Amino acid sequence: MAQARPRKRGAAPAKKRKRVQIPDDQIRYTNVDMLKRFLSERGKIRARRMTGLSRRQQALAAREIKRAREIGLLPYILPKTDRPRGGGPREDRGDRGDRGDRGPREERAERPAATSAAA
C-alpha cells in the first residue's frame, strides 16, 4: 500500500470527505428530482467531489442521467439564465474600440504591388 505523504509544517489537518447517504435504489432515471441534484446550472453532470457520492454511485447516477436525457425526462442543455457571462458583449471592452472595424492587419500601410514588367 502507498504511504501517506507527510504534511507541511503549519498545514491544517486533512479534512474528512463529505459523503451523501443515498440508497442506490433512489438513483433511478424515473426519479428526476433526485437526478437534478447532480446536474450543474448549465446541465452538466457534477464531479464526484461535488456530489459526495461513492465511485459506484457516481457511475450509476451518470448512467441514469444519460438514460433520462435519452427518453426526454431531462434536457441535455438547461435554458440560459438572465445573468451575463464573461463581461457582456464585445463592444463594451473599453480601449479596443478606437480602430473601428479595421483589424491589426488592415492598419498596415498598403504597398503597391511590384510589377515585373519594369525589367
Biopython code that builds the backbone (N, CA, C, O; Angstrom):
import numpy as np
from Bio.PDB.StructureBuilder import StructureBuilder

atoms = [
    (1, "MET", "N", (0.819, -1.182, 0.000)),
    (1, "MET", "CA", (0.000, 0.000, 0.000)),
    (1, "MET", "C", (0.858, 1.239, 0.000)),
    (1, "MET", "O", (1.964, 1.236, 0.539)),
    (2, "ALA", "N", (0.361, 2.288, -0.594)),
    (2, "ALA", "CA", (1.113, 3.536, -0.665)),
    (2, "ALA", "C", (1.094, 4.233, 0.693)),
    (2, "ALA", "O", (0.106, 4.207, 1.427)),
    (3, "GLN", "N", (2.221, 4.851, 0.989)),
    (3, "GLN", "CA", (2.305, 5.577, 2.252)),
    (3, "GLN", "C", (1.700, 6.957, 2.082)),
    (3, "GLN", "O", (1.725, 7.528, 0.992)),
    (4, "ALA", "N", (1.155, 7.489, 3.168)),
    (4, "ALA", "CA", (0.587, 8.834, 3.149)),
    (4, "ALA", "C", (1.716, 9.854, 3.089)),
    (4, "ALA", "O", (2.771, 9.660, 3.693)),
    (5, "ARG", "N", (1.493, 10.923, 2.368)),
    (5, "ARG", "CA", (2.505, 11.970, 2.270)),
    (5, "ARG", "C", (2.583, 12.727, 3.584)),
    (5, "ARG", "O", (1.562, 12.947, 4.235)),
    (6, "PRO", "N", (3.780, 13.128, 3.981)),
    (6, "PRO", "CA", (3.885, 13.941, 5.192)),
    (6, "PRO", "C", (3.333, 15.339, 4.946)),
    (6, "PRO", "O", (3.510, 15.906, 3.868)),
    (7, "ARG", "N", (2.668, 15.886, 5.949)),
    (7, "ARG", "CA", (2.096, 17.229, 5.822)),
    (7, "ARG", "C", (3.171, 18.277, 5.998)),
    (7, "ARG", "O", (4.175, 18.055, 6.675)),
    (8, "LYS", "N", (2.948, 19.417, 5.381)),
    (8, "LYS", "CA", (3.871, 20.531, 5.556)),
    (8, "LYS", "C", (3.682, 21.110, 6.944)),
    (8, "LYS", "O", (2.627, 20.961, 7.560)),
    (9, "ARG", "N", (4.716, 21.770, 7.423)),
    (9, "ARG", "CA", (4.631, 22.396, 8.736)),
    (9, "ARG", "C", (3.574, 23.483, 8.726)),
    (9, "ARG", "O", (3.520, 24.288, 7.796)),
    (10, "GLY", "N", (2.749, 23.515, 9.732)),
    (10, "GLY", "CA", (1.744, 24.545, 9.859)),
    (10, "GLY", "C", (0.510, 24.314, 8.997)),
    (10, "GLY", "O", (-0.394, 25.150, 8.978)),
    (11, "ALA", "N", (0.461, 23.202, 8.291)),
    (11, "ALA", "CA", (-0.694, 22.934, 7.436)),
    (11, "ALA", "C", (-1.860, 22.448, 8.280)),
    (11, "ALA", "O", (-1.679, 21.803, 9.313)),
    (12, "ALA", "N", (-3.050, 22.770, 7.821)),
    (12, "ALA", "CA", (-4.259, 22.333, 8.527)),
    (12, "ALA", "C", (-4.401, 20.823, 8.381)),
    (12, "ALA", "O", (-3.956, 20.251, 7.387)),
    (13, "PRO", "N", (-5.012, 20.184, 9.356)),
    (13, "PRO", "CA", (-5.203, 18.735, 9.246)),
    (13, "PRO", "C", (-6.116, 18.394, 8.064)),
    (13, "PRO", "O", (-6.976, 19.184, 7.676)),
    (14, "ALA", "N", (-5.909, 17.210, 7.510)),
    (14, "ALA", "CA", (-6.700, 16.785, 6.351)),
    (14, "ALA", "C", (-8.172, 16.690, 6.731)),
    (14, "ALA", "O", (-8.525, 16.182, 7.796)),
    (15, "LYS", "N", (-9.028, 17.191, 5.834)),
    (15, "LYS", "CA", (-10.459, 17.165, 6.100)),
    (15, "LYS", "C", (-11.047, 15.826, 5.682)),
    (15, "LYS", "O", (-10.624, 15.226, 4.694)),
    (16, "LYS", "N", (-12.005, 15.382, 6.430)),
    (16, "LYS", "CA", (-12.725, 14.164, 6.087)),
    (16, "LYS", "C", (-13.701, 14.502, 4.963)),
    (16, "LYS", "O", (-14.392, 15.519, 5.034)),
    (17, "ARG", "N", (-13.768, 13.673, 3.937)),
    (17, "ARG", "CA", (-14.659, 13.940, 2.821)),
    (17, "ARG", "C", (-16.103, 13.722, 3.214)),
    (17, "ARG", "O", (-16.443, 12.790, 3.943)),
    (18, "LYS", "N", (-16.935, 14.603, 2.715)),
    (18, "LYS", "CA", (-18.363, 14.519, 2.973)),
    (18, "LYS", "C", (-18.957, 13.459, 2.052)),
    (18, "LYS", "O", (-18.728, 13.503, 0.844)),
    (19, "ARG", "N", (-19.693, 12.536, 2.583)),
    (19, "ARG", "CA", (-20.353, 11.506, 1.795)),
    (19, "ARG", "C", (-21.852, 11.637, 1.971)),
    (19, "ARG", "O", (-22.351, 11.804, 3.084)),
    (20, "VAL", "N", (-22.555, 11.561, 0.871)),
    (20, "VAL", "CA", (-24.005, 11.647, 0.893)),
    (20, "VAL", "C", (-24.551, 10.237, 1.074)),
    (20, "VAL", "O", (-24.150, 9.310, 0.371)),
    (21, "GLN", "N", (-25.455, 10.087, 2.009)),
    (21, "GLN", "CA", (-26.054, 8.783, 2.265)),
    (21, "GLN", "C", (-27.346, 8.665, 1.453)),
    (21, "GLN", "O", (-28.411, 9.098, 1.892)),
    (22, "ILE", "N", (-27.235, 8.080, 0.278)),
    (22, "ILE", "CA", (-28.379, 7.872, -0.602)),
    (22, "ILE", "C", (-28.432, 6.397, -0.947)),
    (22, "ILE", "O", (-27.435, 5.831, -1.396)),
    (23, "PRO", "N", (-29.569, 5.769, -0.748)),
    (23, "PRO", "CA", (-29.671, 4.370, -1.177)),
    (23, "PRO", "C", (-29.592, 4.272, -2.700)),
    (23, "PRO", "O", (-30.072, 5.152, -3.414)),
    (24, "ASP", "N", (-28.989, 3.205, -3.180)),
    (24, "ASP", "CA", (-28.817, 3.036, -4.622)),
    (24, "ASP", "C", (-30.149, 2.931, -5.352)),
    (24, "ASP", "O", (-30.237, 3.304, -6.522)),
    (25, "ASP", "N", (-31.174, 2.436, -4.693)),
    (25, "ASP", "CA", (-32.450, 2.271, -5.390)),
    (25, "ASP", "C", (-33.165, 3.598, -5.616)),
    (25, "ASP", "O", (-34.138, 3.638, -6.369)),
    (26, "GLN", "N", (-32.720, 4.682, -4.992)),
    (26, "GLN", "CA", (-33.307, 6.006, -5.249)),
    (26, "GLN", "C", (-32.702, 6.668, -6.483)),
    (26, "GLN", "O", (-33.293, 7.596, -7.036)),
    (27, "ILE", "N", (-31.542, 6.209, -6.917)),
    (27, "ILE", "CA", (-30.898, 6.773, -8.104)),
    (27, "ILE", "C", (-31.421, 5.999, -9.313)),
    (27, "ILE", "O", (-30.796, 5.039, -9.764)),
    (28, "ARG", "N", (-32.567, 6.425, -9.830)),
    (28, "ARG", "CA", (-33.212, 5.803, -10.982)),
    (28, "ARG", "C", (-33.526, 6.883, -11.997)),
    (28, "ARG", "O", (-33.664, 8.050, -11.630)),
    (29, "TYR", "N", (-33.641, 6.527, -13.248)),
    (29, "TYR", "CA", (-33.907, 7.516, -14.292)),
    (29, "TYR", "C", (-35.293, 8.122, -14.170)),
    (29, "TYR", "O", (-35.538, 9.203, -14.706)),
    (30, "THR", "N", (-36.204, 7.454, -13.478)),
    (30, "THR", "CA", (-37.552, 7.997, -13.298)),
    (30, "THR", "C", (-37.604, 9.027, -12.171)),
    (30, "THR", "O", (-38.542, 9.821, -12.113)),
    (31, "ASN", "N", (-36.625, 9.030, -11.282)),
    (31, "ASN", "CA", (-36.579, 9.957, -10.154)),
    (31, "ASN", "C", (-35.843, 11.230, -10.598)),
    (31, "ASN", "O", (-34.675, 11.429, -10.266)),
    (32, "VAL", "N", (-36.537, 12.077, -11.343)),
    (32, "VAL", "CA", (-35.918, 13.244, -11.967)),
    (32, "VAL", "C", (-35.477, 14.271, -10.925)),
    (32, "VAL", "O", (-34.435, 14.908, -11.082)),
    (33, "ASP", "N", (-36.260, 14.432, -9.872)),
    (33, "ASP", "CA", (-35.894, 15.414, -8.843)),
    (33, "ASP", "C", (-34.569, 15.048, -8.178)),
    (33, "ASP", "O", (-33.767, 15.932, -7.875)),
    (34, "MET", "N", (-34.336, 13.782, -7.953)),
    (34, "MET", "CA", (-33.072, 13.341, -7.358)),
    (34, "MET", "C", (-31.919, 13.566, -8.336)),
    (34, "MET", "O", (-30.842, 14.005, -7.935)),
    (35, "LEU", "N", (-32.141, 13.268, -9.603)),
    (35, "LEU", "CA", (-31.070, 13.403, -10.593)),
    (35, "LEU", "C", (-30.695, 14.858, -10.841)),
    (35, "LEU", "O", (-29.541, 15.141, -11.164)),
    (36, "LYS", "N", (-31.632, 15.785, -10.699)),
    (36, "LYS", "CA", (-31.335, 17.207, -10.898)),
    (36, "LYS", "C", (-30.335, 17.723, -9.866)),
    (36, "LYS", "O", (-29.651, 18.716, -10.114)),
    (37, "ARG", "N", (-30.244, 17.069, -8.726)),
    (37, "ARG", "CA", (-29.263, 17.464, -7.707)),
    (37, "ARG", "C", (-27.840, 17.257, -8.196)),
    (37, "ARG", "O", (-26.917, 17.911, -7.711)),
    (38, "PHE", "N", (-27.653, 16.351, -9.153)),
    (38, "PHE", "CA", (-26.316, 16.015, -9.636)),
    (38, "PHE", "C", (-25.970, 16.731, -10.935)),
    (38, "PHE", "O", (-24.963, 16.409, -11.565)),
    (39, "LEU", "N", (-26.790, 17.701, -11.347)),
    (39, "LEU", "CA", (-26.529, 18.486, -12.547)),
    (39, "LEU", "C", (-26.167, 19.913, -12.163)),
    (39, "LEU", "O", (-26.668, 20.438, -11.169)),
    (40, "SER", "N", (-25.301, 20.540, -12.947)),
    (40, "SER", "CA", (-24.960, 21.943, -12.723)),
    (40, "SER", "C", (-26.052, 22.824, -13.306)),
    (40, "SER", "O", (-27.028, 22.323, -13.864)),
    (41, "GLU", "N", (-25.889, 24.147, -13.177)),
    (41, "GLU", "CA", (-26.871, 25.088, -13.695)),
    (41, "GLU", "C", (-26.945, 25.014, -15.214)),
    (41, "GLU", "O", (-27.978, 25.329, -15.805)),
    (42, "ARG", "N", (-25.867, 24.604, -15.838)),
    (42, "ARG", "CA", (-25.819, 24.537, -17.301)),
    (42, "ARG", "C", (-26.159, 23.155, -17.827)),
    (42, "ARG", "O", (-26.140, 22.941, -19.039)),
    (43, "GLY", "N", (-26.470, 22.208, -16.945)),
    (43, "GLY", "CA", (-26.889, 20.884, -17.381)),
    (43, "GLY", "C", (-25.787, 19.850, -17.426)),
    (43, "GLY", "O", (-26.012, 18.738, -17.905)),
    (44, "LYS", "N", (-24.597, 20.182, -16.941)),
    (44, "LYS", "CA", (-23.504, 19.219, -16.943)),
    (44, "LYS", "C", (-23.579, 18.351, -15.689)),
    (44, "LYS", "O", (-24.089, 18.781, -14.654)),
    (45, "ILE", "N", (-23.067, 17.127, -15.793)),
    (45, "ILE", "CA", (-23.037, 16.223, -14.645)),
    (45, "ILE", "C", (-21.915, 16.685, -13.723)),
    (45, "ILE", "O", (-20.773, 16.854, -14.150)),
    (46, "ARG", "N", (-22.253, 16.885, -12.465)),
    (46, "ARG", "CA", (-21.264, 17.369, -11.497)),
    (46, "ARG", "C", (-20.237, 16.284, -11.183)),
    (46, "ARG", "O", (-20.516, 15.092, -11.310)),
    (47, "ALA", "N", (-19.064, 16.711, -10.776)),
    (47, "ALA", "CA", (-17.985, 15.797, -10.431)),
    (47, "ALA", "C", (-18.276, 15.110, -9.092)),
    (47, "ALA", "O", (-19.101, 15.572, -8.303)),
    (48, "ARG", "N", (-17.600, 14.034, -8.868)),
    (48, "ARG", "CA", (-17.800, 13.238, -7.660)),
    (48, "ARG", "C", (-17.456, 14.011, -6.395)),
    (48, "ARG", "O", (-18.104, 13.843, -5.362)),
    (49, "ARG", "N", (-16.451, 14.847, -6.478)),
    (49, "ARG", "CA", (-16.069, 15.618, -5.285)),
    (49, "ARG", "C", (-17.127, 16.662, -4.946)),
    (49, "ARG", "O", (-17.190, 17.128, -3.809)),
    (50, "MET", "N", (-17.964, 17.036, -5.926)),
    (50, "MET", "CA", (-19.037, 17.993, -5.673)),
    (50, "MET", "C", (-20.293, 17.300, -5.154)),
    (50, "MET", "O", (-20.991, 17.834, -4.292)),
    (51, "THR", "N", (-20.576, 16.119, -5.678)),
    (51, "THR", "CA", (-21.808, 15.436, -5.299)),
    (51, "THR", "C", (-21.677, 14.683, -3.988)),
    (51, "THR", "O", (-22.663, 14.513, -3.272)),
    (52, "GLY", "N", (-20.473, 14.229, -3.663)),
    (52, "GLY", "CA", (-20.275, 13.476, -2.439)),
    (52, "GLY", "C", (-20.672, 12.012, -2.548)),
    (52, "GLY", "O", (-20.796, 11.327, -1.533)),
    (53, "LEU", "N", (-20.870, 11.529, -3.767)),
    (53, "LEU", "CA", (-21.251, 10.138, -3.972)),
    (53, "LEU", "C", (-20.020, 9.244, -4.005)),
    (53, "LEU", "O", (-18.903, 9.709, -4.231)),
    (54, "SER", "N", (-20.240, 7.960, -3.779)),
    (54, "SER", "CA", (-19.149, 7.000, -3.928)),
    (54, "SER", "C", (-18.886, 6.796, -5.418)),
    (54, "SER", "O", (-19.649, 7.272, -6.259)),
    (55, "ARG", "N", (-17.818, 6.096, -5.736)),
    (55, "ARG", "CA", (-17.473, 5.890, -7.130)),
    (55, "ARG", "C", (-18.572, 5.104, -7.851)),
    (55, "ARG", "O", (-18.940, 5.433, -8.978)),
    (56, "ARG", "N", (-19.081, 4.087, -7.206)),
    (56, "ARG", "CA", (-20.134, 3.271, -7.809)),
    (56, "ARG", "C", (-21.424, 4.066, -7.990)),
    (56, "ARG", "O", (-22.085, 3.965, -9.024)),
    (57, "GLN", "N", (-21.774, 4.853, -6.980)),
    (57, "GLN", "CA", (-22.992, 5.657, -7.070)),
    (57, "GLN", "C", (-22.860, 6.756, -8.121)),
    (57, "GLN", "O", (-23.835, 7.073, -8.802)),
    (58, "GLN", "N", (-21.669, 7.342, -8.266)),
    (58, "GLN", "CA", (-21.460, 8.376, -9.269)),
    (58, "GLN", "C", (-21.620, 7.800, -10.666)),
    (58, "GLN", "O", (-22.227, 8.431, -11.531)),
    (59, "ALA", "N", (-21.080, 6.606, -10.896)),
    (59, "ALA", "CA", (-21.228, 5.965, -12.199)),
    (59, "ALA", "C", (-22.692, 5.631, -12.461)),
    (59, "ALA", "O", (-23.181, 5.782, -13.581)),
    (60, "LEU", "N", (-23.386, 5.177, -11.423)),
    (60, "LEU", "CA", (-24.810, 4.873, -11.551)),
    (60, "LEU", "C", (-25.615, 6.133, -11.853)),
    (60, "LEU", "O", (-26.505, 6.114, -12.704)),
    (61, "ALA", "N", (-25.306, 7.226, -11.160)),
    (61, "ALA", "CA", (-26.021, 8.485, -11.374)),
    (61, "ALA", "C", (-25.785, 9.002, -12.788)),
    (61, "ALA", "O", (-26.723, 9.460, -13.439)),
    (62, "ALA", "N", (-24.545, 8.935, -13.275)),
    (62, "ALA", "CA", (-24.245, 9.392, -14.632)),
    (62, "ALA", "C", (-25.000, 8.557, -15.655)),
    (62, "ALA", "O", (-25.542, 9.092, -16.622)),
    (63, "ARG", "N", (-25.034, 7.254, -15.445)),
    (63, "ARG", "CA", (-25.736, 6.373, -16.374)),
    (63, "ARG", "C", (-27.235, 6.666, -16.388)),
    (63, "ARG", "O", (-27.858, 6.677, -17.450)),
    (64, "GLU", "N", (-27.812, 6.902, -15.212)),
    (64, "GLU", "CA", (-29.245, 7.168, -15.108)),
    (64, "GLU", "C", (-29.602, 8.553, -15.659)),
    (64, "GLU", "O", (-30.680, 8.732, -16.225)),
    (65, "ILE", "N", (-28.700, 9.537, -15.496)),
    (65, "ILE", "CA", (-28.930, 10.865, -16.075)),
    (65, "ILE", "C", (-28.943, 10.761, -17.590)),
    (65, "ILE", "O", (-29.802, 11.349, -18.248)),
    (66, "LYS", "N", (-27.995, 10.016, -18.146)),
    (66, "LYS", "CA", (-27.941, 9.852, -19.596)),
    (66, "LYS", "C", (-29.175, 9.114, -20.107)),
    (66, "LYS", "O", (-29.692, 9.428, -21.179)),
    (67, "ARG", "N", (-29.638, 8.149, -19.351)),
    (67, "ARG", "CA", (-30.841, 7.410, -19.740)),
    (67, "ARG", "C", (-32.067, 8.317, -19.698)),
    (67, "ARG", "O", (-32.917, 8.260, -20.586)),
    (68, "ALA", "N", (-32.158, 9.160, -18.654)),
    (68, "ALA", "CA", (-33.293, 10.083, -18.534)),
    (68, "ALA", "C", (-33.254, 11.134, -19.644)),
    (68, "ALA", "O", (-34.304, 11.552, -20.132)),
    (69, "ARG", "N", (-32.072, 11.560, -20.041)),
    (69, "ARG", "CA", (-31.958, 12.509, -21.143)),
    (69, "ARG", "C", (-32.407, 11.868, -22.455)),
    (69, "ARG", "O", (-33.072, 12.503, -23.273)),
    (70, "GLU", "N", (-32.037, 10.613, -22.639)),
    (70, "GLU", "CA", (-32.345, 9.928, -23.886)),
    (70, "GLU", "C", (-33.850, 9.769, -24.099)),
    (70, "GLU", "O", (-34.333, 9.886, -25.225)),
    (71, "ILE", "N", (-34.587, 9.506, -23.030)),
    (71, "ILE", "CA", (-36.031, 9.326, -23.202)),
    (71, "ILE", "C", (-36.806, 10.619, -22.977)),
    (71, "ILE", "O", (-38.034, 10.626, -23.064)),
    (72, "GLY", "N", (-36.103, 11.713, -22.689)),
    (72, "GLY", "CA", (-36.744, 13.023, -22.650)),
    (72, "GLY", "C", (-37.203, 13.495, -21.286)),
    (72, "GLY", "O", (-37.942, 14.476, -21.204)),
    (73, "LEU", "N", (-36.798, 12.838, -20.216)),
    (73, "LEU", "CA", (-37.180, 13.301, -18.875)),
    (73, "LEU", "C", (-36.304, 14.446, -18.397)),
    (73, "LEU", "O", (-36.755, 15.287, -17.619)),
    (74, "LEU", "N", (-35.066, 14.489, -18.849)),
    (74, "LEU", "CA", (-34.133, 15.569, -18.509)),
    (74, "LEU", "C", (-33.632, 16.202, -19.805)),
    (74, "LEU", "O", (-33.432, 15.499, -20.796)),
    (75, "PRO", "N", (-33.426, 17.518, -19.812)),
    (75, "PRO", "CA", (-32.878, 18.150, -21.017)),
    (75, "PRO", "C", (-31.366, 17.948, -21.097)),
    (75, "PRO", "O", (-30.694, 17.790, -20.078)),
    (76, "TYR", "N", (-30.849, 17.956, -22.313)),
    (76, "TYR", "CA", (-29.395, 17.882, -22.489)),
    (76, "TYR", "C", (-28.749, 19.186, -22.046)),
    (76, "TYR", "O", (-27.700, 19.171, -21.401)),
    (77, "ILE", "N", (-29.369, 20.321, -22.389)),
    (77, "ILE", "CA", (-28.856, 21.637, -22.022)),
    (77, "ILE", "C", (-29.985, 22.389, -21.345)),
    (77, "ILE", "O", (-31.101, 22.448, -21.861)),
    (78, "LEU", "N", (-29.692, 22.961, -20.188)),
    (78, "LEU", "CA", (-30.698, 23.744, -19.489)),
    (78, "LEU", "C", (-30.782, 25.130, -20.111)),
    (78, "LEU", "O", (-29.790, 25.614, -20.656)),
    (79, "PRO", "N", (-31.941, 25.781, -20.044)),
    (79, "PRO", "CA", (-32.053, 27.121, -20.622)),
    (79, "PRO", "C", (-31.114, 28.100, -19.937)),
    (79, "PRO", "O", (-30.804, 27.959, -18.754)),
    (80, "LYS", "N", (-30.658, 29.111, -20.708)),
    (80, "LYS", "CA", (-29.727, 30.098, -20.166)),
    (80, "LYS", "C", (-30.415, 30.946, -19.116)),
    (80, "LYS", "O", (-31.612, 31.219, -19.202)),
    (81, "THR", "N", (-29.643, 31.356, -18.124)),
    (81, "THR", "CA", (-30.165, 32.241, -17.094)),
    (81, "THR", "C", (-30.008, 33.682, -17.553)),
    (81, "THR", "O", (-29.391, 33.945, -18.585)),
    (82, "ASP", "N", (-30.560, 34.609, -16.795)),
    (82, "ASP", "CA", (-30.515, 36.016, -17.166)),
    (82, "ASP", "C", (-29.174, 36.669, -16.889)),
    (82, "ASP", "O", (-28.882, 37.729, -17.443)),
    (83, "ARG", "N", (-28.354, 36.062, -16.045)),
    (83, "ARG", "CA", (-27.098, 36.717, -15.701)),
    (83, "ARG", "C", (-26.094, 36.559, -16.832)),
    (83, "ARG", "O", (-25.934, 35.464, -17.370)),
    (84, "PRO", "N", (-25.416, 37.644, -17.200)),
    (84, "PRO", "CA", (-24.449, 37.567, -18.299)),
    (84, "PRO", "C", (-23.182, 36.862, -17.858)),
    (84, "PRO", "O", (-22.793, 36.933, -16.692)),
    (85, "ARG", "N", (-22.540, 36.182, -18.794)),
    (85, "ARG", "CA", (-21.269, 35.513, -18.536)),
    (85, "ARG", "C", (-20.180, 36.203, -19.324)),
    (85, "ARG", "O", (-20.404, 36.631, -20.456)),
    (86, "GLY", "N", (-19.023, 36.312, -18.747)),
    (86, "GLY", "CA", (-17.861, 36.791, -19.468)),
    (86, "GLY", "C", (-17.787, 38.288, -19.675)),
    (86, "GLY", "O", (-16.998, 38.744, -20.503)),
    (87, "GLY", "N", (-18.570, 39.066, -18.963)),
    (87, "GLY", "CA", (-18.425, 40.506, -19.037)),
    (87, "GLY", "C", (-19.261, 41.194, -20.092)),
    (87, "GLY", "O", (-19.096, 42.398, -20.292)),
    (88, "GLY", "N", (-20.139, 40.504, -20.770)),
    (88, "GLY", "CA", (-21.035, 41.171, -21.691)),
    (88, "GLY", "C", (-20.554, 41.157, -23.131)),
    (88, "GLY", "O", (-19.639, 40.408, -23.474)),
    (89, "PRO", "N", (-21.163, 41.978, -23.977)),
    (89, "PRO", "CA", (-20.810, 41.970, -25.398)),
    (89, "PRO", "C", (-19.436, 42.572, -25.644)),
    (89, "PRO", "O", (-18.898, 43.284, -24.797)),
    (90, "ARG", "N", (-18.876, 42.281, -26.805)),
    (90, "ARG", "CA", (-17.512, 42.725, -27.129)),
    (90, "ARG", "C", (-17.402, 44.228, -27.287)),
    (90, "ARG", "O", (-16.311, 44.770, -27.110)),
    (91, "GLU", "N", (-18.479, 44.924, -27.612)),
    (91, "GLU", "CA", (-18.387, 46.368, -27.810)),
    (91, "GLU", "C", (-18.039, 47.100, -26.518)),
    (91, "GLU", "O", (-17.563, 48.234, -26.574)),
    (92, "ASP", "N", (-18.256, 46.502, -25.385)),
    (92, "ASP", "CA", (-18.023, 47.152, -24.102)),
    (92, "ASP", "C", (-16.628, 46.888, -23.567)),
    (92, "ASP", "O", (-16.444, 46.897, -22.349)),
    (93, "ARG", "N", (-15.635, 46.652, -24.417)),
    (93, "ARG", "CA", (-14.309, 46.304, -23.940)),
    (93, "ARG", "C", (-13.405, 47.503, -23.715)),
    (93, "ARG", "O", (-12.222, 47.330, -23.423)),
    (94, "GLY", "N", (-13.925, 48.701, -23.842)),
    (94, "GLY", "CA", (-13.143, 49.871, -23.472)),
    (94, "GLY", "C", (-12.191, 50.335, -24.542)),
    (94, "GLY", "O", (-12.628, 50.792, -25.599)),
    (95, "ASP", "N", (-10.881, 50.230, -24.295)),
    (95, "ASP", "CA", (-9.872, 50.852, -25.136)),
    (95, "ASP", "C", (-9.670, 50.161, -26.475)),
    (95, "ASP", "O", (-8.886, 50.658, -27.284)),
    (96, "ARG", "N", (-10.319, 49.063, -26.751)),
    (96, "ARG", "CA", (-10.110, 48.378, -28.023)),
    (96, "ARG", "C", (-10.975, 48.936, -29.147)),
    (96, "ARG", "O", (-10.779, 48.554, -30.301)),
    (97, "GLY", "N", (-11.900, 49.801, -28.864)),
    (97, "GLY", "CA", (-12.851, 50.241, -29.865)),
    (97, "GLY", "C", (-12.389, 51.409, -30.712)),
    (97, "GLY", "O", (-13.172, 51.887, -31.534)),
    (98, "ASP", "N", (-11.153, 51.904, -30.563)),
    (98, "ASP", "CA", (-10.736, 53.095, -31.286)),
    (98, "ASP", "C", (-10.348, 52.824, -32.736)),
    (98, "ASP", "O", (-10.160, 53.780, -33.489)),
    (99, "ARG", "N", (-10.220, 51.576, -33.163)),
    (99, "ARG", "CA", (-9.819, 51.266, -34.527)),
    (99, "ARG", "C", (-11.006, 51.142, -35.468)),
    (99, "ARG", "O", (-10.819, 51.096, -36.684)),
    (100, "GLY", "N", (-12.185, 51.089, -34.955)),
    (100, "GLY", "CA", (-13.341, 50.902, -35.820)),
    (100, "GLY", "C", (-13.460, 49.458, -36.237)),
    (100, "GLY", "O", (-13.260, 48.555, -35.424)),
    (101, "ASP", "N", (-13.785, 49.228, -37.495)),
    (101, "ASP", "CA", (-13.965, 47.870, -37.989)),
    (101, "ASP", "C", (-12.674, 47.249, -38.484)),
    (101, "ASP", "O", (-12.646, 46.064, -38.814)),
    (102, "ARG", "N", (-11.611, 48.025, -38.539)),
    (102, "ARG", "CA", (-10.366, 47.519, -39.105)),
    (102, "ARG", "C", (-9.574, 46.749, -38.078)),
    (102, "ARG", "O", (-9.456, 47.175, -36.929)),
    (103, "GLY", "N", (-9.038, 45.632, -38.479)),
    (103, "GLY", "CA", (-8.212, 44.812, -37.606)),
    (103, "GLY", "C", (-6.768, 45.234, -37.685)),
    (103, "GLY", "O", (-6.456, 46.175, -38.414)),
    (104, "PRO", "N", (-5.864, 44.580, -36.967)),
    (104, "PRO", "CA", (-4.451, 44.981, -36.950)),
    (104, "PRO", "C", (-3.762, 44.801, -38.298)),
    (104, "PRO", "O", (-2.838, 45.554, -38.602)),
    (105, "ARG", "N", (-4.171, 43.837, -39.115)),
    (105, "ARG", "CA", (-3.521, 43.626, -40.400)),
    (105, "ARG", "C", (-3.936, 44.681, -41.409)),
    (105, "ARG", "O", (-3.149, 45.041, -42.283)),
    (106, "GLU", "N", (-5.157, 45.181, -41.302)),
    (106, "GLU", "CA", (-5.641, 46.161, -42.254)),
    (106, "GLU", "C", (-5.093, 47.552, -41.966)),
    (106, "GLU", "O", (-5.177, 48.430, -42.824)),
    (107, "GLU", "N", (-4.536, 47.773, -40.783)),
    (107, "GLU", "CA", (-3.991, 49.081, -40.443)),
    (107, "GLU", "C", (-2.645, 49.332, -41.105)),
    (107, "GLU", "O", (-2.232, 50.485, -41.229)),
    (108, "ARG", "N", (-1.953, 48.284, -41.530)),
    (108, "ARG", "CA", (-0.652, 48.456, -42.150)),
    (108, "ARG", "C", (-0.795, 49.237, -43.452)),
    (108, "ARG", "O", (-1.805, 49.143, -44.151)),
    (109, "ALA", "N", (0.215, 49.987, -43.748)),
    (109, "ALA", "CA", (0.183, 50.745, -44.998)),
    (109, "ALA", "C", (0.235, 49.775, -46.166)),
    (109, "ALA", "O", (1.061, 48.862, -46.207)),
    (110, "GLU", "N", (-0.648, 49.989, -47.095)),
    (110, "GLU", "CA", (-0.683, 49.098, -48.244)),
    (110, "GLU", "C", (0.368, 49.546, -49.255)),
    (110, "GLU", "O", (0.397, 50.708, -49.659)),
    (111, "ARG", "N", (1.218, 48.627, -49.653)),
    (111, "ARG", "CA", (2.246, 48.913, -50.638)),
    (111, "ARG", "C", (1.722, 48.574, -52.024)),
    (111, "ARG", "O", (0.976, 47.609, -52.190)),
    (112, "PRO", "N", (2.098, 49.342, -52.992)),
    (112, "PRO", "CA", (1.668, 48.971, -54.346)),
    (112, "PRO", "C", (2.370, 47.693, -54.773)),
    (112, "PRO", "O", (3.509, 47.430, -54.386)),
    (113, "ALA", "N", (1.689, 46.925, -55.555)),
    (113, "ALA", "CA", (2.242, 45.643, -55.990)),
    (113, "ALA", "C", (3.409, 45.898, -56.927)),
    (113, "ALA", "O", (3.346, 46.777, -57.786)),
    (114, "ALA", "N", (4.471, 45.129, -56.758)),
    (114, "ALA", "CA", (5.667, 45.260, -57.617)),
    (114, "ALA", "C", (5.340, 44.685, -58.979)),
    (114, "ALA", "O", (4.748, 43.612, -59.101)),
    (115, "THR", "N", (5.734, 45.410, -59.977)),
    (115, "THR", "CA", (5.456, 44.927, -61.335)),
    (115, "THR", "C", (6.693, 44.276, -61.898)),
    (115, "THR", "O", (7.804, 44.772, -61.710)),
    (116, "SER", "N", (6.513, 43.187, -62.577)),
    (116, "SER", "CA", (7.645, 42.504, -63.172)),
    (116, "SER", "C", (7.944, 43.009, -64.579)),
    (116, "SER", "O", (8.937, 42.595, -65.178)),
    (117, "ALA", "N", (7.110, 43.895, -65.120)),
    (117, "ALA", "CA", (7.298, 44.411, -66.460)),
    (117, "ALA", "C", (8.386, 45.496, -66.498)),
    (117, "ALA", "O", (8.808, 45.896, -67.583)),
    (118, "ALA", "N", (8.843, 45.972, -65.347)),
    (118, "ALA", "CA", (9.839, 47.031, -65.325)),
    (118, "ALA", "C", (11.199, 46.530, -65.762)),
    (118, "ALA", "O", (12.075, 47.353, -66.026)),
    (119, "ALA", "N", (11.426, 45.253, -65.854)),
    (119, "ALA", "CA", (12.749, 44.743, -66.230)),
    (119, "ALA", "C", (13.059, 44.776, -67.671)),
    (119, "ALA", "O", (14.147, 44.367, -68.077)),
]
sb = StructureBuilder()
sb.init_structure("model")
sb.init_model(0)
sb.init_chain("A")
sb.init_seg("    ")
for serial, (resi, resn, name, xyz) in enumerate(atoms, 1):
    if name == "N":
        sb.init_residue(resn, " ", resi, " ")
    sb.init_atom(name, np.array(xyz, "f"), 0.0, 1.0, " ", f" {name:<3s}", serial, name[0])
structure = sb.get_structure()
